Amino acid sequence: MKKSWKIKVVFILALCFLWLPGCAAEGEAQTYILPDVYVDAQALIDDNKGSNRCEDIYLNEDGSLTLVLTERQRKWWADPGDMEHTILPVMKMMGVSIEYSDDYTEMTCSAPDGVAEAASPMIRSFAWQAELIQILGGSETWSLEVTVVNKDTGEIEQKVTMPDEELDWSFLEG
């Protein structure tokens, strides 16, 4: 009887040693600094601070945003599902089409005249998601090459690389 009890204890301890390192790895938080914030940073902080979506979130003096995330949280933040199910359908309803590369480093936006005011926040949200996917995927820096095509004329109106260059949507306001 005593031998059977010892075997069970050793087996349980062995399972704990195998299981606990995996739990610790999930619980260990990593710090990510997002240098460019294209959305309302304070609203983002207010919505997420103290939630289970991050361990910590704060705005730095230089305007960058710091996220402290476990692996599970990192996967949630880097999931493009929100963008694909909310931003892109809304843009399509506005007559704006977006094509982008699998690694979120290139985007072509085709927009008709007169939609700048409505489309600009959506493009900023797309840029923010591209930054999240790249930084949380392990890149130290990020970039998004944006080509804007006037849907009415077929002309390339702008070609910029964010964050180094800013989009100018004024050509769509006419």
C-alpha atoms as one frame of an Amber mdcrd trajectory, in Angstrom:
protein
   0.000   0.000   0.000   2.729   2.474   0.941   4.555   1.917  -2.335   1.390
   2.603  -4.379   0.837   5.877  -2.505   4.434   7.013  -3.189   4.100   6.211
  -6.888   0.925   8.299  -7.075   2.604  11.251  -5.342   5.647  11.045  -7.635
   3.349  10.828 -10.670   1.324  13.860  -9.533   4.502  15.855  -8.841   5.877
  14.926 -12.262   2.648  16.130 -13.895   2.842  19.382 -11.947   6.398  20.010
 -13.139   5.320  19.381 -16.719   2.146  21.465 -16.437   3.350  24.426 -14.355
   6.052  25.686 -16.735   3.403  26.032 -19.425   1.230  28.028 -17.062   4.106
  30.255 -16.097   4.930  30.920 -19.733   1.337  32.026 -20.363   1.378  34.210
 -17.284   4.670  35.945 -18.038   3.901  39.312 -19.519   5.932  40.925 -22.284
   6.168  44.654 -22.877   5.419  46.026 -26.334   5.896  49.646 -27.339   3.728
  50.889 -30.179   5.451  54.019 -31.484   2.554  55.422 -33.513  -1.010  55.661
 -32.277  -3.612  56.261 -34.986  -6.636  55.926 -32.744  -7.842  57.747 -29.636
  -5.160  56.602 -27.191  -6.974  57.782 -24.067 -10.157  55.946 -25.055  -8.061
  52.849 -25.739  -6.466  53.123 -22.297  -9.808  53.761 -20.584 -11.399  50.765
 -22.329  -8.577  48.339 -21.541  -6.834  49.357 -18.301  -7.805  46.954 -15.535
  -9.438  44.528 -17.962  -8.342  41.004 -18.772  -7.245  42.208 -22.240  -3.894
  43.474 -20.926  -1.769  43.477 -17.815  -1.101  47.195 -18.248  -1.511  49.907
 -20.852  -0.260  53.480 -20.748   0.714  56.426 -22.892   4.362  57.462 -22.819
   5.641  61.049 -22.806   6.756  60.703 -26.445   3.223  59.740 -27.553   3.950
  56.029 -27.925   1.761  53.452 -26.235   3.025  50.674 -23.986   1.138  47.399
 -23.759   2.064  44.726 -21.225   0.582  41.444 -22.425   0.599  37.740 -21.738
   0.827  35.447 -24.757  -2.942  34.925 -24.781  -3.535  38.681 -24.648  -0.955
  39.307 -27.389  -2.807  36.922 -29.693  -6.072  38.727 -28.962  -4.611  42.177
 -29.758  -2.880  40.952 -32.925  -5.987  39.215 -34.283  -7.074  40.983 -37.497
 -10.604  39.608 -37.139 -12.012  42.859 -35.762 -10.700  44.782 -38.730 -11.875
  42.243 -41.269 -15.361  41.991 -39.762 -16.009  45.628 -38.872 -13.755  48.151
 -40.606 -13.612  46.603 -44.080 -17.388  46.003 -44.439 -18.135  49.598 -43.388
 -15.625  50.903 -45.894 -17.180  48.754 -48.601 -20.594  50.277 -47.826 -19.008
  53.715 -48.334 -17.707  52.686 -51.750 -14.123  52.345 -50.529 -12.251  49.165
 -51.372  -9.135  47.985 -49.590  -6.646  45.386 -50.734  -3.748  44.442 -48.475
  -0.839  42.034 -48.264  -0.908  39.002 -45.978   1.787  40.522 -43.765  -0.034
  43.876 -43.462   2.856  45.878 -44.918   1.079  47.042 -48.087  -2.389  48.427
 -48.672  -4.181  49.860 -51.685  -7.227  51.990 -51.012  -9.591  52.890 -53.849
 -11.993  55.650 -52.845 -14.455  57.842 -54.720 -14.474  61.631 -54.498 -16.010
  63.145 -51.369 -15.454  60.384 -48.805 -12.329  61.671 -47.042 -14.003  62.698
 -43.830 -15.638  59.305 -43.351 -12.836  57.130 -44.755  -9.889  58.710 -42.959
 -10.693  57.248 -39.494 -11.124  53.824 -41.072  -7.732  54.032 -42.781  -6.206
  55.133 -39.476  -7.805  52.099 -37.811  -6.379  49.863 -40.523  -2.922  51.423
 -40.009  -3.250  50.870 -36.244  -4.155  47.208 -36.806  -1.216  46.788 -39.205
   1.091  48.273 -36.561  -0.305  45.938 -33.888   0.076  42.865 -36.082   3.663
  43.723 -37.008   4.917  44.850 -33.564   3.136  42.106 -31.628   4.389  39.641
 -34.238   7.964  40.404 -33.219   9.050  43.307 -35.435  10.841  46.126 -33.671
   9.582  48.617 -36.225   6.627  48.655 -38.544   5.676  50.146 -41.875   2.642
  50.235 -44.099   2.963  51.258 -47.725  -0.331  52.899 -48.635  -1.404  53.542
 -52.209  -4.518  55.673 -52.591  -6.354  55.452 -55.889  -9.135  57.838 -56.868
 -11.881  55.395 -57.806 -13.575  57.940 -60.085 -10.498  58.688 -62.215  -8.351
  55.580 -61.665  -5.345  57.793 -60.897  -2.907  57.097 -58.078  -3.367  60.108
 -55.829  -0.864  59.205 -53.132   1.733  56.638 -52.281   3.154  56.952 -48.776
   4.938  54.745 -46.293   3.496  55.071 -42.823   4.574  56.016 -40.211   7.328
  58.032 -41.928   4.832  59.845 -44.143   1.283  60.978 -43.417  -1.675  60.541
 -45.712  -3.257  63.696 -47.123  -6.951  63.074 -47.725  -7.757  66.585 -48.919
  -7.905  65.489 -52.579 -11.030  63.440 -51.771 -12.942  66.361 -50.297 -13.969
  67.815 -53.653
